[in-house]
Amino acid sequence: MMVVTAAKTARREKRVVMHTTLHTLAKVSFVLLILSSLARRRRLVVITPTYERARVRRKYTLSHMFVSMCDSSDADIWWYLIDENISDPIPSFANQCPHVHVTRVPAPPPRSNTTSHRGLDHRNAGLELALRDHEGMNAAVYFADDDNLYSSKIWPMAAQASHGVLFWPIGFMTHPEGAEAPVHTKGEIHGFQTIFCPKPPRRFGIDMAGFAVPLDATVNVTFRHEWSWGRLETKFLEELERRGARMGAVTSDDVLVWHINWSTADVVNFTMHVPKPKINCKR
């Protein structure tokens, strides 16, 4: 009887050991799967200057941005909110999506003589933080303003800019021309269809939300207050080009980001239909 009982006990202990081993292997496999998934994701740094707009509108766009980031699981997103009002009760978004990391920091104090370039110091502050936090990392950076609406497809596309500057169209919901877009053949840019054609023309006629750049290419490159109004984007890109950044690839002809500019009473009234742009400013 004692021999039978001992045998049963041994079999039970063996089953417990096997169950524990399988459970441990399952947990290890799950962790390795998560790490593998994170390793496959491209790292994207998103810099968003925020302003003292109406709280409901501001909360709407930031919440919309976060939801679209959460819906995009193909990029490891590090979002820097350079906030003019850090105490504003906008959701912190912390720990709600494992691939979206949110950092809110106070904006630099405003300068009385720089009103034409509001947000410039915000972007420079975001770049400084990003270069410090992601030194040596293979990352892209995207300047995503808080007066745009974003498709979830925009984030993994922008993350591909870790090795060279990438461009795409941007829609203008409140403008009759509809959109700005690079003119290209097989990804090689010949010019830009744009609603803003100053004299002399811009070399890169694109909105801030229409491109992403390699983060490491921005070392010692900043936005400057002496640059003329409407030329921040082209001056910044020209500076990167002078320093050897690879330029000119177009990743998509789809409009995945829309500039809304708060021109109407309520964001729910905006239409998502964006006609093709009509004006071509050649480089």
N, C-alpha and C positions, 0 to 999 in steps of 0.2 A: 504493500500500500504506500509505504514511504517512497519507494522507487518511482511509482506512478506519479505521485504528487510532485516529486522533484523534477520529473520530466516535464510535467505541465508547467511548473514554475519556470523552468529553463526556456520552454517555447514561448511563454508569455513575455519573459524578459527579452527574448530575441525579437519578438514582434514590436515591443516598445522601442528597442534600439533602432530597428528598421524604420519605424514610424518617425522617430525623432530625426534620424538621418535624412529621410526623404523630406521632412518638413524644413530642415536646415538647408538642404540643397535647393528646395523651391524658393526659399527666401533669398538665397545667394543668387539664384538665376534671375529673380525679379530685380534685385539690385543691379546686377550686371546688365539687364535689359534696359533699365532706366539710364544707367551710365552710358551705355552704348547709344541710346537715343539722344542723350544730351551731347555726346561727342559728335554725332552726325549733324546737329544743328549748327548753322552759321551764327556767329555772334553779331548782333546789331545793337548799336548805341543810338537811342532816339533822344534828341534834345528839343524840349518844348518850352519856349518862353510863355508865361501866362500873364495876363493883364487884368486890370480891374474892370472887366466887363460885367454886365448884369449877371448875378450869381446863377440864375436858372439856366441861362444860355451857356455859361462857362461850365457849369456842372454837367450839362447835357453833352457837350462836345468831349470833355475829358472822360466822362463815363463811356461814351461811344468809342473813343479811342482805345480805352482799356478792354472793352468787350471785343473789339475787332482784333486786338493783340492776343487775347485769350483764345479766340477762334483760330488763330494761326499758330499751329504747333510745330512748324518747320523752321523756326528761328528762335534763338536764345536772345531775348530782348532785355536790354538794360535801359530803362526809361528815366531820364533826368528831367524833372519838372522844376524849372527855374522860376520860382513863384513870387509874384509881387505881394501876395497876401498869404503868408504861410499859415495864418490862423483861420483862413476861410474854410468853412465846414464842408469841403469836398472830400468824398471818401478817400481814405489813404490807399485802398486797393492792396494793402500788404497781405502776402501769403495766400492770395486767392487763385493764382495760376503759377505752377512751378517754373514755367519758362519765362515769366515776366517779372522782372525785378525793378521795383519803383523806388526812386530816391527823390525826395522833395527837399529843396534847399531855398533859402531866401534869395531873392534877386538882388543884384548889386544896387546901391542907391542911385536914383535917377540923377542925371545931369541936366541942368537948366538949358544948356546950349546944344543939346543933342536930341531934341524932340523929333526931328525928321527921321531918325534912325532908332526909334523905339524898339527894343528887343535885341539890339546889337550887343550890348554888354551882357545880356542874358546868354546869348549864344556863345560868346567868348568864355563866360564862366562855365558853361556846360562842357565846352571843349577841354578846358583846363582840368575839370574833374574827370572827364572820360579818359584823357591821356594818362592821368595819375592812376586811375582805378584799373585800366586795361593795358598797362604798359607791356609790350611784348606779345600781346594777343593779336590774333588774326581777326580783326573786327572792321565793320563798316559803320559809318555814322550818317544819320538822316535827320535833317532839321524839320521836324513836324510841328507846324504852328497849330495853335488851338482854335483857329477860325477855319479849319478844314474838316471835311468828313472823309474817312479812310475805309477802303475795302480791306478785309482781312488778308487779301492776296498781296497787298503792298509790302508788308513787313518781310516775308521771306525773299521777295524780289529785291528789296533794298539791301538785304543782308548779303547779296551776291557781290556787292561793291567793295569787298574787302581787298581786292587786288587791282581795282581800277574804277574810275568814275563811270557811273551808269545813269542813263536818262530815261524818262518816260513821259507820257502826256499828263496834263493836269486840266481838269474841267473847271470852268467858271460859270456857276449856276446863274448868276445875275447879269451876265454880259451877253449881248446878242451874237458875238462871234463864237461863244461856246467853249473854246478850249485853246490851250497852247500845247504844242507838240514838236519834237524834233523831226526834221525831214531827213530821211535816211534811205539808203539802199543796202540791204543785207547787214544792217546794224551800223554802217558807216554814215555819220552825220554830214549833211551838205548845208544845212541851215536850220532855221526854226520858224514854224508857223506860230505867230504870237499876236496878241492884241496890243502890245506896247512896242512901238518902233521909233525910238528916239534918234536924234542926230547928234553925233555919229551913232550908227547902229551898235547894238550890243553884240559882242562876239558869241555869247551864250544867252540867247533870248528865252530864258526859262524861269519859272517861279521857284521859290525856295523849296517847295514840296515836290518839285519835278526831277530831283536828282539825289543820289547818295554817293559818298566818297569813302576811300579807305581812311580809317582813323589815323594810321601811322603817317599818312601823307600830310596831315594837318599840323604836325610838329612845327612850332615857330610860325604858324600861319594863323592870323586872326582877322576878323572883320574890323574895318577901320571907319572912324567917324568922318574922315575927310573924303570918303567915297561919295559920289553924287547920289541923290535920291533915285531909286529905281535901278541902281547898278550894283547893289550888294552881291547879288548872285553871280553876275558875270565877272566882277572884280575878284571875288573869292576863287572862282573856278580858274580864272586866268592866272592867279598866283600859284595855284596847285599845278597848272600846266607848265609854268615857268620852272617849277621845281622838279619836273620830270614825271608827274602823275600820268598814268595812261588814261586817255580821254576818248570819249566819243561813242561808246557802245550803247545801243538801244535794246532794252530787254523786252519791251512789250508795246503794242499799239493800242492796248485797251486803256480806257480811262479808269483808274483805280483810286484816285483821290480828287476831291472836289473842293474848290475854294468857295466859301459861302459868304464871308465878309459881313455877316449880320446886316444885310440890306433890307430884310423884310421883318415883319413883326414876330414870326414864329418859325423855327426851323422845320416844323412838320409841313410847312407849305412849300418847301423846296421840291422841285422836280428833279429826278435823277436822269432825265434825258439830256444828253450833251451832244449837240450837233458838231460836225467836223469844223475845225478852225479854217478861216478863209484867208488870213493875212500871212504872207511869207516874207520874213526879214532874213535875207541871206547873210551869211557871215562874211 
